[in-house]
């Protein structure tokens, strides 16, 4: 690889992105949008607003507390909007903001990649675990 090609590769790297921005904020954003619950919730809300209980029932394995915390963090970052309707009992709905919609295509793309490659990853994990089991016996 030529020096110029290597320089271009480095310029496109994650490290460059981190260095060009506030590293703490950069990592916190990646941590937020890379969180499994955030990814699922952004994907679910991409199709329209949902109530808390709908999100709770359509997000397998999430607890009420984790759903609350995740939604609050996504709201804080401006990715999700919470709307309270003045009814009795009060109705609360969550939706992806216009800013949040800029994230939905990458989130759906990542989810599609995970779904498309699930069998390969399971096979790779099994092969790795089996090779390591032999190492531990010896």
Buried (B, 14 or more C-beta within 10 A) or exposed (E): EEEEEEEEEEEEEEEEEBEEEEEEEBEEEEEBBEBEBBBBBBBBBBEEBBEBEEBBEEBEEBEEEBBEEBBEBBBEBEBBBBEEEEEEEEEBBBBBBEEBBEBBEEBBEBBEEEEEEEEEEEEEEEEEEEEEEEEEEE
